[in-house]
Amino acid sequence: MTEPVEFSPSCPIPQSNYPQILLAHGGGGRLMHQLIEQTIVPAFRNP
């Protein structure tokens, strides 16, 4: 008999600096927070 293959659907080292907006940014988690802080907030700051 063969042994069952272990499967891990998570990414062991998630990347946090993406050059484009991804579907993951819409989850409301860390990537969404980072997108807002690095892209949207600076665009709406008063000069």
Z-matrix of the N, CA and C atoms (Angstrom, degrees):
N
C 1 1.453
C 2 1.522 1 109.99
N 3 1.299 2 115.37 1 151.25
C 4 1.462 3 119.90 2 176.59
C 5 1.521 4 109.82 3 -95.53
N 6 1.312 5 114.98 4 149.82
C 7 1.463 6 119.87 5 178.49
C 8 1.523 7 109.72 6 -78.53
N 9 1.341 8 118.36 7 147.14
C 10 1.472 9 120.03 8 178.04
C 11 1.534 10 111.06 9 -65.54
N 12 1.295 11 115.52 10 143.98
C 13 1.456 12 121.68 11 179.72
C 14 1.522 13 109.17 12 -84.47
N 15 1.334 14 115.97 13 131.04
C 16 1.464 15 119.36 14 176.74
C 17 1.519 16 109.51 15 -75.65
N 18 1.315 17 116.36 16 138.53
C 19 1.458 18 121.79 17 -179.15
C 20 1.511 19 108.93 18 -129.10
N 21 1.324 20 115.91 19 125.42
C 22 1.459 21 121.50 20 178.50
C 23 1.522 22 108.59 21 -123.52
N 24 1.346 23 118.77 22 106.90
C 25 1.463 24 121.26 23 -176.53
C 26 1.526 25 114.89 24 -76.61
N 27 1.314 26 118.63 25 0.69
C 28 1.464 27 119.80 26 -178.14
C 29 1.526 28 110.74 27 -96.01
N 30 1.300 29 115.05 28 154.69
C 31 1.459 30 121.98 29 178.41
C 32 1.524 31 108.13 30 -86.03
N 33 1.335 32 118.96 31 123.85
C 34 1.462 33 119.69 32 -176.96
C 35 1.529 34 114.31 33 -68.35
N 36 1.323 35 117.63 34 -31.42
C 37 1.464 36 121.17 35 179.15
C 38 1.526 37 108.01 36 -130.89
N 39 1.333 38 117.93 37 88.52
C 40 1.468 39 119.13 38 -177.93
C 41 1.525 40 112.15 39 -68.55
N 42 1.303 41 114.92 40 137.93
C 43 1.461 42 120.91 41 177.14
C 44 1.522 43 107.86 42 -83.79
N 45 1.325 44 117.71 43 142.25
C 46 1.459 45 119.02 44 -177.80
C 47 1.517 46 113.76 45 -116.01
N 48 1.308 47 118.87 46 -15.93
C 49 1.465 48 120.95 47 179.14
C 50 1.521 49 109.76 48 -107.40
N 51 1.305 50 115.93 49 99.71
C 52 1.455 51 121.36 50 -179.41
C 53 1.523 52 109.21 51 -104.70
N 54 1.330 53 118.35 52 139.42
C 55 1.467 54 120.24 53 179.65
C 56 1.524 55 113.31 54 -75.89
N 57 1.331 56 117.83 55 -12.08
C 58 1.459 57 121.27 56 179.42
C 59 1.528 58 109.43 57 -136.84
N 60 1.319 59 116.46 58 164.94
C 61 1.462 60 121.13 59 178.67
C 62 1.523 61 108.26 60 -78.21
N 63 1.327 62 116.57 61 133.44
C 64 1.456 63 122.49 62 -179.00
C 65 1.519 64 110.73 63 -113.52
N 66 1.310 65 116.02 64 166.62
C 67 1.457 66 121.08 65 176.46
C 68 1.533 67 110.27 66 -59.55
N 69 1.318 68 117.59 67 -32.03
C 70 1.468 69 121.87 68 179.38
C 71 1.522 70 112.25 69 -62.65
N 72 1.323 71 118.26 70 -24.49
C 73 1.459 72 120.90 71 179.11
C 74 1.530 73 111.64 72 -67.04
N 75 1.311 74 118.90 73 -19.25
C 76 1.459 75 121.80 74 -178.00
C 77 1.508 76 114.29 75 -87.36
N 78 1.316 77 118.15 76 3.75
C 79 1.452 78 121.60 77 -175.98
C 80 1.515 79 114.69 78 -79.91
N 81 1.321 80 118.46 79 -11.60
C 82 1.454 81 120.93 80 -179.97
C 83 1.513 82 114.01 81 82.22
N 84 1.312 83 117.12 82 10.17
C 85 1.459 84 121.11 83 -178.70
C 86 1.514 85 112.81 84 -99.75
N 87 1.330 86 114.32 85 -145.53
C 88 1.465 87 120.29 86 -176.45
C 89 1.520 88 112.89 87 -61.97
N 90 1.336 89 117.94 88 -40.63
C 91 1.461 90 119.38 89 -178.70
C 92 1.523 91 111.40 90 -66.63
N 93 1.330 92 117.84 91 -36.80
C 94 1.466 93 120.66 92 177.42
C 95 1.521 94 109.71 93 -65.71
N 96 1.324 95 116.93 94 -43.90
C 97 1.465 96 121.11 95 178.97
C 98 1.530 97 110.40 96 -61.05
N 99 1.327 98 116.32 97 -43.80
C 100 1.458 99 120.87 98 179.43
C 101 1.529 100 110.98 99 -64.51
N 102 1.312 101 118.08 100 -40.76
C 103 1.464 102 122.03 101 178.38
C 104 1.523 103 110.76 102 -61.19
N 105 1.324 104 116.90 103 -44.71
C 106 1.464 105 121.09 104 -179.81
C 107 1.528 106 110.71 105 -64.81
N 108 1.333 107 116.85 106 -47.57
C 109 1.465 108 121.09 107 -176.96
C 110 1.526 109 113.19 108 -66.98
N 111 1.318 110 117.80 109 -36.63
C 112 1.465 111 120.43 110 -174.46
C 113 1.521 112 114.02 111 -93.15
N 114 1.326 113 118.15 112 -21.31
C 115 1.463 114 120.04 113 -174.31
C 116 1.522 115 113.30 114 -117.94
N 117 1.314 116 116.87 115 -50.86
C 118 1.464 117 120.89 116 -171.43
C 119 1.527 118 111.83 117 -80.94
N 120 1.325 119 118.24 118 -48.17
C 121 1.466 120 121.26 119 -178.75
C 122 1.529 121 111.73 120 -58.89
N 123 1.338 122 119.90 121 -47.99
C 124 1.465 123 118.87 122 178.59
C 125 1.531 124 113.22 123 -61.03
N 126 1.304 125 118.29 124 -30.76
C 127 1.463 126 121.09 125 -179.49
C 128 1.527 127 112.01 126 -69.92
N 129 1.340 128 117.96 127 -25.73
C 130 1.458 129 121.42 128 -177.24
C 131 1.531 130 113.76 129 -105.47
N 132 1.321 131 118.17 130 6.57
C 133 1.465 132 120.46 131 177.35
C 134 1.520 133 110.04 132 -70.30
N 135 1.320 134 115.55 133 149.03
C 136 1.464 135 120.29 134 175.79
C 137 1.523 136 109.04 135 -72.99
N 138 1.329 137 116.98 136 138.53
C 139 1.468 138 119.09 137 179.94
C 140 1.518 139 112.89 138 -69.78
